């Protein structure tokens, strides 16, 4: 009797254009494309776009960047897809969809 192989094949990762050393060098230099938070804080200031709370150097860690279109890979250099939200407003923004889905199910 033949044995079946039930293991799933792991997809191959596409080859990156940058080497690991290049990526590490970028991260250490602080020039990584994922450093949009600092860019957004410089462009939009240390203020929550929803509640208007102002932040200082000591509590700036409570300010987050929200992607307006929901795509965290869409990071234009002009900051047009970002808005700075405090952690409370950011949580509220993302939980609204969950609440709406829940309420729709209750109506059925």
Secondary structure as the mmCIF struct_conf table of DSSP 4:
data_model
#
loop_
_struct_conf.conf_type_id
_struct_conf.id
_struct_conf.beg_label_comp_id
_struct_conf.beg_label_asym_id
_struct_conf.beg_label_seq_id
_struct_conf.end_label_comp_id
_struct_conf.end_label_asym_id
_struct_conf.end_label_seq_id
HELX_LH_PP_P HELX_LH_PP_P1 UNK A 2 UNK A 4
HELX_LH_PP_P HELX_LH_PP_P2 UNK A 7 UNK A 16
BEND BEND1 UNK A 17 UNK A 18
HELX_RH_AL_P HELX_RH_AL_P1 UNK A 20 UNK A 29
TURN_TY1_P TURN_TY1_P1 UNK A 30 UNK A 30
TURN_TY1_P TURN_TY1_P2 UNK A 33 UNK A 34
HELX_RH_AL_P HELX_RH_AL_P2 UNK A 36 UNK A 44
BEND BEND2 UNK A 46 UNK A 46
STRN STRN1 UNK A 47 UNK A 47
TURN_TY1_P TURN_TY1_P3 UNK A 49 UNK A 51
STRN STRN2 UNK A 54 UNK A 54
TURN_TY1_P TURN_TY1_P4 UNK A 57 UNK A 59
HELX_RH_3T_P HELX_RH_3T_P1 UNK A 60 UNK A 62
STRN STRN3 UNK A 63 UNK A 67
TURN_TY1_P TURN_TY1_P5 UNK A 68 UNK A 69
BEND BEND3 UNK A 70 UNK A 70
TURN_TY1_P TURN_TY1_P6 UNK A 72 UNK A 73
TURN_TY1_P TURN_TY1_P7 UNK A 77 UNK A 78
TURN_TY1_P TURN_TY1_P8 UNK A 80 UNK A 81
STRN STRN4 UNK A 82 UNK A 86
HELX_RH_AL_P HELX_RH_AL_P3 UNK A 87 UNK A 107
#
